Amino acid sequence: MVTLLSAPARSTTPATGSPAVVPDTTLRVARLTPEAHLAHLDGRGDAGFLQYPSWAVVKEGWRSEGIGWFDASGAVVGSALVLYRKMPKVPYWFAYLPEGPVIDWTDPNPERWLAPLIEHMRARHVFTVRMGPPLAHRRWRAQTVKDAVKHGLKHLDRVTPDEIDPLGATVALRLGDMGWRASGDGADAQPRYTFELPFEGRALDQVKAGFNQEWKRAITKADKSGVDITVGGFEDLPAFFELLQVTERRNGFRLGRELPYYERQYRALNAEAAGRMRLYLARFDDRLLAAHTLISAGARVWYQTGASTDHGRGVRPSHALQWRMIQDVHERGVPVYDMRGVSPVIDPDDRLFGVLRWKLGTNGQVVENMGEWEYPVVPALHKAFRAYMSIR
């Protein structure tokens, strides 16, 4: 158990009985330049790519602002990318901090961070602010999920987790005490459940040894068949998008993004840092069979989007792509490979289970994150907004 205690406001020195000097812990929030924002994120190294200034360029149709938390000395001790969208017919805005803010969540007094954020939002005429604290809540190992499937459980909520993160659980309680509320099932813009493959302390052959037999056979099959893996460029994005449309039709989902979105993303992320977004391609007999995107920021790496054709699946191009990406990520010394979103549905008869089943073959773990939380800066407008979202 982790116990977090608030420091007293004043203390007395045992020698003299006189008041001790209490450091000024007041924080203020103000706009950051893109350069200062990037410097803070790079200095930490643990922020998600959705909090980098480049993401504002990707999110067309939103206004954006980089903000910083400044301590008494004027040093930047926290930051956030805030996206703004105007509410129709009234002069108020919805504010969104995707997988942010990037602050010290271990602080036993989160109000000193979030109160100045709310005041900054109020000055920006924001009626609701939504944030996604980048903290885990629960974790399930791959074997735990597989055993639950065998026992006929249909959802991860029915499965005892292998780990409950004490920090995430504590922060959730404190946010509730401060008037923040969880957005609710289905309301989160970012995946609440993700899949991680831990690398720390494991050699590459140990990582591969943990794969199930399907993955091991698939990697061998692709290698013997001569599947060719390369890293593509901007000019390959149209071909990637064509495969993505095929994948959406085959699997019965629609991401709702067009080619310009991925072109804008590729340009913006790589302009900010060369190689931040990479496009991996799998070819067989000179035909493109699969393509996956990989995003890097600081000491973190994410598999973002995967696409493949309906033909040529027998030579296992997607497994070959992931194996190459896993090797590249492991070589960088990254502790965790984030394979991004999965569904908490673990019913083999439900199509939503397919992606999770595939990722489980790497012997990683499912992570339930804290999810997104909202604060009603203007309660009446927030209530109307929630009502609209519920019937949308």
C-alpha positions in Angstrom: 0.0 0.0 0.0 1.2 3.5 -0.8 0.3 6.2 1.7 0.5 9.8 0.6 0.6 12.5 3.3 0.2 16.2 2.9 3.0 18.3 4.4 2.0 20.7 7.2 1.7 24.4 6.3 4.1 25.4 9.2 6.6 23.7 11.3 8.6 24.6 14.4 12.3 24.1 14.9 12.9 22.0 18.0 16.0 24.1 19.0 14.4 27.6 19.1 10.7 27.1 18.8 10.6 29.8 16.1 8.7 29.2 12.9 10.7 27.4 10.2 10.9 28.9 6.7 8.1 27.4 4.6 8.8 27.2 0.9 6.4 28.9 -1.4 4.5 26.1 -3.2 2.2 28.4 -5.1 1.9 27.6 -8.8 0.6 29.8 -11.6 -0.5 28.8 -15.1 0.4 30.8 -18.2 0.9 30.3 -21.9 4.0 28.6 -23.0 5.9 29.1 -26.3 6.1 26.0 -28.4 9.9 25.9 -27.7 9.5 26.1 -24.0 6.7 23.5 -24.1 8.8 21.1 -26.1 11.8 21.7 -23.8 9.7 20.7 -20.7 8.4 17.5 -22.4 11.8 16.5 -23.7 13.3 17.2 -20.2 10.8 14.8 -18.6 10.9 12.1 -21.4 7.7 10.4 -20.1 4.9 12.4 -21.8 2.6 10.9 -24.4 2.7 12.1 -28.0 -0.7 13.6 -27.7 0.7 16.3 -25.4 3.4 17.4 -27.8 3.0 20.8 -29.6 2.9 18.9 -33.0 -0.4 17.3 -32.1 -2.1 20.7 -32.3 -1.2 20.8 -36.0 -2.7 17.3 -36.5 -6.0 18.2 -34.8 -7.5 20.4 -37.5 -10.7 22.2 -36.5 -9.5 22.9 -32.9 -7.8 25.9 -31.5 -4.8 25.1 -29.3 -2.6 26.5 -26.6 0.5 25.3 -24.8 0.4 26.2 -21.1 2.9 25.8 -18.3 2.9 25.6 -14.5 5.4 28.0 -13.1 6.8 27.7 -9.5 7.8 30.7 -7.3 11.2 30.9 -9.0 9.6 31.1 -12.5 10.7 27.6 -13.5 8.4 25.5 -15.7 7.4 22.5 -13.6 4.4 21.3 -15.6 2.9 21.7 -19.0 -0.2 20.8 -21.1 -1.4 21.0 -24.7 -5.0 22.3 -24.5 -7.3 21.9 -27.5 -10.3 24.2 -27.7 -13.6 23.9 -29.6 -16.3 26.5 -29.6 -19.8 25.7 -28.5 -22.4 26.7 -31.1 -24.4 29.9 -30.5 -22.7 30.9 -27.2 -19.3 32.5 -26.5 -18.0 29.5 -24.6 -15.5 26.8 -25.3 -14.9 23.1 -24.6 -11.3 22.5 -23.5 -9.6 19.1 -23.9 -6.2 18.0 -22.6 -5.5 14.6 -24.3 -3.6 12.3 -22.0 -2.6 15.3 -19.9 -1.7 17.5 -18.2 2.0 16.6 -17.7 2.4 17.5 -14.0 3.5 15.8 -10.8 0.7 13.5 -10.1 2.4 12.1 -7.1 1.9 15.4 -5.3 -0.5 14.7 -2.3 -2.2 18.0 -3.0 -3.3 17.9 -6.7 -5.5 20.9 -6.1 -2.5 23.3 -6.2 -2.0 22.1 -9.8 -5.6 21.9 -10.9 -7.1 25.0 -9.2 -4.9 27.4 -11.3 -5.7 25.4 -14.4 -9.4 25.9 -13.8 -8.9 29.7 -13.3 -6.9 29.8 -16.6 -9.8 28.0 -18.3 -12.3 30.4 -16.8 -10.4 33.3 -18.2 -10.5 31.6 -21.6 -14.4 31.3 -21.4 -14.3 27.5 -21.1 -17.5 25.9 -19.9 -16.1 22.4 -19.5 -12.6 21.1 -19.3 -11.8 17.5 -19.9 -8.4 15.9 -19.2 -6.9 12.4 -19.3 -4.5 11.9 -16.4 -1.7 9.6 -17.8 -2.0 7.1 -15.0 -2.8 3.4 -14.9 -5.6 2.0 -12.7 -5.6 -1.8 -13.2 -3.5 -4.4 -15.0 -4.1 -7.9 -16.2 -1.4 -10.3 -17.4 -2.0 -12.1 -20.7 -2.4 -15.5 -19.0 -5.0 -14.0 -16.6 -7.0 -12.8 -19.5 -6.7 -16.2 -21.4 -7.8 -18.1 -18.3 -10.8 -15.8 -17.9 -11.8 -16.5 -21.6 -11.6 -20.2 -20.9 -13.9 -19.8 -17.9 -16.5 -18.0 -20.0 -16.1 -14.5 -18.6 -17.1 -11.9 -21.2 -15.6 -8.6 -19.9 -12.5 -7.5 -18.0 -14.7 -6.0 -15.3 -15.5 -9.5 -14.3 -11.8 -10.5 -14.0 -9.7 -9.9 -10.9 -6.8 -7.7 -11.9 -3.2 -8.8 -11.2 -2.4 -5.3 -10.1 -4.2 -2.2 -8.9 -2.1 0.9 -9.2 -2.2 2.8 -5.9 -1.3 6.1 -7.4 -4.1 6.0 -10.0 -6.6 4.8 -7.4 -5.6 7.6 -5.1 -5.7 10.3 -7.7 -9.2 9.2 -8.8 -10.5 9.6 -5.3 -8.9 13.0 -4.9 -10.3 14.2 -8.2 -13.8 13.2 -7.1 -13.3 15.2 -3.9 -12.4 18.3 -6.0 -15.5 18.1 -8.1 -14.1 16.3 -11.2 -16.2 13.5 -12.6 -15.2 10.6 -14.8 -16.5 11.1 -18.4 -18.2 7.7 -18.3 -18.1 4.5 -20.5 -17.9 5.3 -24.2 -17.3 9.0 -23.7 -13.4 8.9 -23.6 -11.8 10.1 -26.8 -8.6 8.1 -26.1 -8.6 4.4 -25.4 -9.2 3.6 -21.7 -7.8 0.1 -22.2 -4.4 -0.4 -23.8 -1.9 -3.2 -24.3 1.7 -3.0 -23.2 4.7 -5.3 -23.8 7.3 -4.8 -21.1 10.9 -5.0 -22.1 12.7 -3.8 -19.0 15.2 -6.4 -17.7 14.5 -8.8 -20.6 16.8 -9.6 -23.6 15.2 -9.8 -27.0 15.3 -13.6 -27.1 13.5 -13.6 -23.7 10.8 -11.4 -25.1 10.3 -13.7 -28.1 10.3 -16.8 -25.9 7.2 -15.4 -24.2 5.3 -15.3 -27.5 2.6 -18.0 -28.0 3.1 -20.7 -30.6 0.9 -18.9 -33.1 3.2 -15.8 -33.0 6.4 -17.9 -33.2 5.1 -19.9 -36.1 3.9 -16.8 -37.9 7.3 -15.1 -37.6 9.0 -18.2 -38.9 6.6 -18.5 -41.7 7.0 -14.9 -42.8 10.8 -15.2 -42.7 10.9 -18.4 -44.7 8.4 -17.0 -47.3 10.6 -14.0 -47.9 8.3 -11.2 -46.5 10.3 -8.0 -46.9 10.0 -5.4 -44.2 11.1 -1.8 -44.9 10.5 1.6 -43.4 8.6 3.8 -45.9 8.1 7.5 -46.2 5.6 10.2 -46.8 5.1 9.0 -50.4 3.9 5.7 -49.1 1.0 7.1 -47.1 -1.6 6.8 -50.0 -0.8 3.1 -50.2 -1.1 2.7 -46.4 -4.5 4.5 -46.5 -5.8 2.2 -49.2 -4.9 -0.8 -47.0 -6.5 0.9 -44.0 -9.8 1.2 -45.9 -9.6 -2.5 -46.8 -9.0 -3.3 -43.1 -12.0 -1.1 -42.0 -14.3 -2.9 -44.4 -13.1 -6.3 -43.4 -13.4 -5.7 -39.7 -16.5 -3.7 -39.7 -15.3 -0.4 -38.2 -14.6 3.1 -39.4 -11.9 5.4 -37.9 -13.4 8.4 -39.7 -10.1 9.7 -40.9 -9.1 10.6 -44.5 -5.7 10.5 -46.1 -4.9 14.2 -45.4 -5.1 13.5 -41.7 -2.3 11.0 -41.9 -0.3 13.2 -44.2 -0.7 16.1 -41.7 0.3 13.9 -38.9 3.4 12.5 -40.6 4.6 16.0 -41.6 3.9 17.6 -38.2 5.4 14.9 -36.0 8.5 14.5 -38.1 9.0 18.2 -38.4 9.1 18.4 -34.6 11.6 15.5 -34.3 13.0 13.4 -37.2 11.7 9.9 -37.0 8.9 10.7 -34.5 6.4 8.9 -36.8 7.6 6.0 -38.9 5.7 3.9 -41.4 6.6 0.2 -41.6 5.8 -1.7 -44.8 5.5 -5.5 -45.5 5.8 -6.7 -49.1 5.7 -10.1 -50.6 6.4 -10.7 -54.3 6.7 -6.9 -54.7 3.1 -6.5 -53.4 2.3 -4.4 -50.4 0.4 -6.6 -47.9 0.5 -4.6 -44.6 1.6 -1.3 -43.2 1.8 -0.1 -39.5 2.7 3.2 -38.0 5.0 3.8 -35.0 5.3 6.9 -32.9 8.2 7.8 -30.6 8.5 10.6 -28.0 11.0 10.7 -25.2 11.5 7.3 -23.7 8.1 6.0 -25.0 7.0 4.3 -28.2 3.5 3.5 -29.5 2.2 1.3 -32.2 -0.6 3.4 -33.5 -2.4 2.1 -36.6 -2.2 -1.1 -38.6 -3.6 -2.0 -42.0 -3.4 -5.1 -44.2 -4.9 -6.5 -47.4 -7.4 -9.3 -47.7 -5.0 -11.5 -49.7 -1.6 -12.8 -48.8 -2.5 -13.2 -45.2 -1.0 -16.7 -45.2 2.5 -15.4 -45.2 1.8 -13.5 -42.0 2.8 -10.0 -43.0 1.4 -8.3 -39.9 3.2 -10.6 -37.5 6.4 -9.9 -39.4 5.9 -6.2 -39.2 5.3 -6.2 -35.5 8.3 -8.4 -34.9 10.5 -6.0 -36.8 9.0 -3.1 -34.8 9.5 -4.9 -31.5 13.2 -5.5 -32.4 13.7 -1.8 -33.3 12.0 -0.6 -30.2 13.9 -3.0 -27.9 17.2 -2.0 -29.4 16.5 1.6 -28.3 16.4 0.5 -24.7 12.7 1.5 -24.2 11.2 -0.1 -21.1 7.7 -0.6 -22.5 6.3 -1.0 -26.0 2.8 0.5 -26.0 0.5 -1.4 -28.5 -2.3 1.1 -27.8 -6.0 0.4 -27.7 -7.9 -2.8 -27.0 -11.5 -3.6 -26.1 -12.3 -4.9 -22.6 -14.7 -7.4 -24.2 -13.2 -10.9 -23.9 -16.0 -12.8 -25.6 -14.5 -14.9 -28.5 -17.8 -14.6 -30.4 -17.5 -10.8 -30.3 -15.6 -9.2 -33.2 -14.1 -6.6 -30.7 -12.1 -9.4 -29.1 -10.1 -10.0 -32.2 -7.5 -7.2 -31.7 -7.0 -8.1 -28.1 -6.6 -11.8 -28.9 -3.9 -11.0 -31.4 -2.0 -8.8 -29.0 -2.3 -11.3 -26.2 0.0 -13.6 -28.2 2.9 -11.4 -27.3 2.4 -12.2 -23.6 2.1 -8.6 -22.6 -0.5 -7.1 -20.3 -3.8 -5.2 -20.5 -3.8 -1.8 -18.8 -6.9 0.0 -17.7 -6.0 3.7 -17.5 -7.7 6.3 -15.4 -9.7 7.5 -18.3 -10.9 11.0 -18.9 -12.3 13.4 -16.3 -14.4 16.5 -16.7 -14.8 19.7 -14.6 -17.9 21.9 -15.0 -16.4 25.4 -15.1 -19.9 26.7 -16.1 -22.3 24.1 -14.6 -25.4 25.0 -16.5 -23.6 24.8 -19.9 -21.8 21.6 -18.8 -25.1 20.0 -18.0 -26.5 20.9 -21.4 -23.4 19.6 -23.1 -23.6 16.3 -21.3 -27.3 16.0 -22.2 -26.4 16.7 -25.9 -23.6 14.1 -25.9 -25.9 11.4 -24.3 -28.3 11.6 -27.2 -25.8 12.2 -30.0 
